[in-house]
Each structure stands twice: as C-alpha cells, then as structure tokens.
Amino acid sequence: AEAAKWYRKAAEQGCARGQYNLGVALAYGEGVAKNKAEAVKWYRKAAEQGYADAQYNLGVALAGGQGV
C-alpha cells in the first residue's frame, strides 16, 4: 500500500515511470484495489510519453479487451 501511494503521487505529477508502476499495481491489485480499466488509463499516460514497458502492457491489455 505504501508503494502504491508513492506511485500515485509520482504518476499524478506526470512521471512516466510512476504512471507505469501505478498501472501495474492497479492491474494486479498490489497495495490498491484491482482495477484493470484504471490500470489501462495509467499505462496509456506513460505510453504516450514513450515509456516502452507501458507501451507493451497497454498493447497486451487492449488486445485482451481490457480498458476498451
């Protein structure tokens, strides 16, 4: 829960790595309630900044019908 709190703080300030990490936490319910649609939102924000891991996770999520 503590890590997710800091990921969210970083994500809300526009940090791509924080956005990606928050997306992962949301996708798997690590420290926060599981929310795949919200995870896709944060993956997209990080992906738009060129964060490769987020681009990959976003693609996998969308291909699986999550967050669409």
Backbone as numpy.savetxt, mean C-alpha at the origin, in Angstrom:
# Nx Ny Nz CAx CAy CAz Cx Cy Cz
1.33 -3.00 15.02 0.50 -1.81 15.02 1.37 -0.56 15.02
2.46 -0.60 15.74 3.35 0.57 15.81 3.95 0.88 14.44
4.40 -0.15 13.75 4.99 0.06 12.42 3.95 0.65 11.47
2.74 0.11 11.49 1.69 0.60 10.59 1.39 2.07 10.85
1.46 2.47 12.11 1.22 3.88 12.46 2.26 4.77 11.78
3.51 4.36 11.81 4.57 5.16 11.21 4.53 5.09 9.69
4.16 3.93 9.15 3.98 3.83 7.69 2.92 4.83 7.24
1.82 4.91 8.00 0.74 5.82 7.62 1.21 7.27 7.67
1.97 7.62 8.71 2.49 8.99 8.80 3.35 9.33 7.58
4.24 8.41 7.23 5.11 8.63 6.07 4.29 8.67 4.78
3.33 7.75 4.66 2.51 7.68 3.46 1.73 8.96 3.24
1.15 9.48 4.30 0.34 10.69 4.20 1.17 11.91 3.83
2.49 11.83 4.07 3.38 12.92 3.70 3.95 12.74 2.29
3.51 11.68 1.60 3.92 11.50 0.21 5.12 10.60 0.01
5.58 9.93 1.05 6.74 9.04 0.94 6.32 7.75 0.24
6.91 7.48 -0.93 6.54 6.30 -1.71 6.78 5.00 -0.94
7.90 4.91 -0.25 8.18 3.69 0.50 7.17 3.49 1.63
6.80 4.57 2.30 5.78 4.49 3.33 4.43 4.09 2.76
4.10 4.62 1.58 2.85 4.26 0.92 2.84 2.77 0.58
3.94 2.29 0.05 4.05 0.87 -0.29 3.93 0.01 0.96
4.68 0.35 2.01 4.66 -0.45 3.23 3.28 -0.44 3.89
2.59 0.69 3.83 1.24 0.76 4.37 0.32 -0.14 3.53
0.50 -0.12 2.23 -0.28 -1.01 1.36 -0.08 -2.46 1.72
1.14 -2.86 1.96 1.42 -4.25 2.35 0.75 -4.57 3.68
0.87 -3.66 4.64 0.24 -3.89 5.95 -1.27 -4.06 5.80
-1.88 -3.22 4.98 -3.32 -3.30 4.77 -3.71 -4.58 4.03
-2.91 -4.98 3.06 -3.22 -6.17 2.27 -3.21 -7.43 3.11
-2.32 -7.46 4.10 -2.16 -8.67 4.92 -2.71 -8.53 6.34
-3.22 -7.36 6.67 -3.75 -7.16 8.02 -2.68 -7.16 9.08
-1.52 -6.60 8.76 -0.40 -6.56 9.70 -0.42 -5.24 10.48
-0.93 -5.29 11.70 -0.98 -4.11 12.54 -2.16 -3.21 12.27
-2.94 -3.53 11.27 -4.15 -2.78 10.91 -5.19 -3.79 10.44
-6.43 -3.34 10.35 -7.48 -4.21 9.81 -7.20 -4.47 8.33
-7.37 -5.70 7.91 -7.14 -6.06 6.51 -8.12 -5.32 5.62
-7.58 -4.65 4.59 -8.42 -3.87 3.68 -7.72 -3.82 2.32
-8.05 -4.75 1.46 -7.35 -4.85 0.17 -7.63 -3.67 -0.74
-8.84 -3.13 -0.69 -9.15 -1.96 -1.53 -8.29 -0.77 -1.11
-8.14 -0.58 0.18 -7.30 0.51 0.70 -5.83 0.25 0.35
-5.42 -1.01 0.40 -4.05 -1.37 0.03 -3.76 -0.96 -1.40
-4.71 -1.24 -2.30 -4.54 -0.89 -3.71 -4.40 0.63 -3.87
-5.15 1.38 -3.09 -5.06 2.85 -3.14 -3.63 3.31 -2.84
-3.03 2.72 -1.80 -1.68 3.14 -1.41 -0.63 2.60 -2.38
-0.83 1.38 -2.89 0.08 0.87 -3.93 0.08 1.82 -5.12
-1.11 2.27 -5.53 -1.22 3.16 -6.69 -0.45 4.47 -6.46
-0.61 5.03 -5.27 0.10 6.29 -4.98 1.62 6.11 -5.07
2.12 5.00 -4.51 3.56 4.74 -4.57 3.99 4.41 -5.99
3.17 3.65 -6.71 3.49 3.27 -8.09 3.59 4.50 -8.98
2.73 5.46 -8.77 2.74 6.69 -9.56 4.02 7.49 -9.35
4.70 7.23 -8.24 5.99 7.89 -7.98 7.16 7.06 -8.48
6.86 5.94 -9.15 7.91 5.12 -9.73 8.45 4.04 -8.82
7.78 3.75 -7.71 8.26 2.73 -6.77 7.96 1.36 -7.35
8.99 0.65 -7.77 8.83 -0.59 -8.54 8.07 -1.67 -7.80
8.35 -1.88 -6.53 7.65 -2.92 -5.77 6.15 -2.63 -5.72
5.81 -1.37 -5.60 4.39 -0.98 -5.57 3.76 -1.19 -6.95
4.51 -0.90 -8.01 4.00 -1.13 -9.35 3.67 -2.61 -9.55
4.55 -3.47 -9.06 4.34 -4.90 -9.17 3.11 -5.33 -8.37
3.05 -4.92 -7.09 1.93 -5.33 -6.24 0.60 -4.78 -6.77
0.63 -3.58 -7.32 -0.57 -2.99 -7.91 -1.03 -3.84 -9.09
-0.10 -4.21 -9.95 -0.44 -5.05 -11.10 -1.03 -6.38 -10.68
-0.41 -7.02 -9.70 -0.91 -8.32 -9.21 -2.31 -8.15 -8.61
-2.50 -7.11 -7.82 -3.80 -6.88 -7.19 -4.87 -6.64 -8.24
-4.57 -5.80 -9.21 -5.57 -5.49 -10.25 -5.86 -6.71 -11.11
-4.84 -7.48 -11.42 -5.03 -8.69 -12.22 -5.91 -9.69 -11.47
-5.84 -9.67 -10.15 -6.66 -10.55 -9.32 -8.04 -9.99 -9.00
-8.34 -8.81 -9.55 -9.64 -8.22 -9.34 -9.81 -7.45 -8.05
-8.72 -7.17 -7.36 -8.78 -6.43 -6.10 -8.70 -4.93 -6.37
-9.54 -4.18 -5.69 -9.45 -2.73 -5.78 -9.96 -2.15 -7.08
-10.73 -2.93 -7.83 -11.27 -2.42 -9.10 -12.78 -2.24 -9.00
